[in-house]
Amino acid sequence: MNQQPDFIALAIVGVLLLGVLIAVLRKYFARKNGTAAPVEAAPTQTAEAAQAPQASGSAGKMKLHDVSPKTAAMAMAIVADSLNKPISELRFISIREVTEDEV
């Protein structure tokens, strides 16, 4: 029988432990320095949401014409995916439903 330890397994365990240690230290120092972002509640569909500051990368207001916000978000995601661009690089001015008669 081979009495020597398996160095590859020990190296893998060591790398994993080092990664966990680095993650814990980064979290500790971020919390100590106050750079951790506070968790905020999701915006609601009220007047407060209309007054909320714009998200970084937003291009201003967008008008929804008889379309739910969920449907508009899905349409934006589909357009961004088909163009292979991130949504933050696109600008949507308004979204409305198009019927078969209008196509």
N, C-alpha and C positions, 0 to 999 in steps of 0.2 A: 504494500500500500504506500501511496505517496503521502508523506507527512507534511509537505510544503503547502502553505495556504494558497488559495487560488487568487493570484494577484489581479487578474482581470475583474473578478467579482468585487474585490476590495476597492479597486479603482472606481468602479461604477458606483458603489455605495458612497465612496468619498466625494465624488462629483455631485451626487444627489444631495448629500448633506451640506455641501458647500453652497449649492443653489438655494436650499431652504434657509440657510444661515444668512445669505445675502438678501433674500426676500424679507426676512424678519427684520434685519437691520435697516433696510430701506424704509419699511413701514414705521419702525420705531423713530427714526430720524425725521421722517416726513411729519409724523404726529408731533414730535418735539418742536420742530421748527414752525409748525402751524401751517404747512403748505398743503395739508390734506383738505380736499374740497368737501364742504358740508353736504350732506344728503338733503335734497329738496323734494317737496311733494310735487306730484305731477300737476301741471296746470289744468284748471277746470274750464268749462265752456261758459264762463261768465264775463262780466265786464272787467274783472281783475285780469283775466287772461289777455284781453285786448290791450291792457296797459302794461303788460309784462315787457321787460327789455328784450331786444332781439337776440337770438342766439348768434354765436360767432359764426361767420361765414354766410349769414343770411343776407338776402339782397333786398329786403324791404317787405312790404305787405303784398299779399296775393288775394285776389277776389275769387270766392267760390260761388258759382251760379247754380243753385239747386243741386248741389253735390255735397254729400256728407264728408267731413274731414277724413274719415277712414278710407273712403273711396278715392279721395284726392291723393292721399298718401300712397295708396296702392298704385295709382296711375303714375305718380312721380317716380316711384321705385321701378316700375316697368320701363318707363322712358329712360331712366338713368342706366338700367341694365342693358337695354338694347343699344344704347350709345357707348357702352363701356366707359362711362364717366361717373365720378362720384356726384351725388345729389348736390353737394355743396358747391360744385362748379357750374351748376345749371341755374337758370333763373326762370321761374314760372310766374307769369304776370296774372293770369286768371285760368281757371279750370271750369269747364261746363260740359254737361253731357251732350253728345251729338247723337241724334236719332238717325235711323236708316234713311229717312227722307232728305236729310241734310248732307249726306255723304255723297 
